[in-house]
Amino acid sequence: MKSATEAQQEQFQYRNNNNNEEEPRTFYKKDVKYCNGLISSAQNISSSVSDLVASANNIVNNNGSEEELIAASRQVAANCTSLVVSSRVRATKDSSHQIELENASKSVTKATSILVNAVKTITESSKKVIQQNISSELQQLTKTESKIKEMEEQVNILRLEKELETSRIKLAQIRKSNYQ
């Protein structure tokens, strides 16, 4: 956020040096959409970071899921990229603050990636324990019980695939409504 603020101050000073003296208020009044894009990008970053922290806390407290954390992490990275793109629209070619902002965004993306990988490592070890427990349970089943379990799992997979497709449709509609 600091890098974004510095990049905006640099843009204002650059424009102020090349044009007549104007106040920051009138500078941003000239292009309200640009200003709103920056503000919404910054707000989205703040919101997604809060979601990421909440997801990480939930996982630590055994109330969350790996998927929740991955989605929150991806959202943070996407919102950082959005802020960089919004800022780049008016940045000068040799803007040191814009370069700092882009580097900060890359650092955030890298940090969220490290966090996701750490959680995946933890969940992989717990998955191995679960798989071992399931293997020992399956060895104790008769052929008929094993066949019934297989059918139940196939039904479960089909149900989950249907839910996945429904969720993908909902996500597409949400994204579409955000751009209308």
C-alpha positions, 0 to 999 in steps of 0.5 A, a space after each residue: 500500500 505504501 508503494 502504491 501511495 508513493 507511486 500516486 504521489 510521484 504521478 501527481 508531482 510529474 503531472 504538476 511539474 508539466 502542467 499548471 499548478 493544481 491541487 491533488 483534489 482537482 487532479 483526481 476529479 479530472 478522471 474519477 474512474 481512474 481514481 475509483 479504480 485505484 481506491 477499489 483496488 486498494 480496498 479489495 487488497 485490504 479485504 482479501 488480506 483480511 480473508 487470507 488471515 482469517 483462513 489461515 487462523 481457521 486452519 490453525 484452529 482446525 476449522 478451515 480448509 486448504 481450499 479456502 486458504 488457496 482461494 484467499 491467497 489467489 484473491 490477494 495476488 489477483 488484487 495486487 496485480 489489479 492495483 499494479 495495472 491500475 497504477 500503471 495506466 498513468 505511470 511514467 516509463 521510468 517511475 521508480 515508485 511504480 517499479 517498487 509497487 510492481 516489486 512489492 506485488 511480486 513479493 506479496 505473490 511469492 509470500 502467499 505462494 509460500 504460505 499455500 505450499 506450507 499448508 499443502 505440506 501440512 495437509 499432505 502429511 495428514 492425508 497420508 495418515 488418513 489413507 493408511 487408516 482407510 487402507 487398514 479398514 478396507 482390508 477387513 471388508 468382505 468382497 460384498 462389503 468392498 463392492 458396496 463401498 466402491 459403489 457408494 464412492 462412485 455415487 459420491 464422486 458423481 454428486 461432487 462433480 455435479 456440485 463442482 459444475 454448479 459452483 463453476 456456473 455460479 462463479 462465472 455468473 458472479 464474475 460476469 455480474 461484477 463487470 456489468 
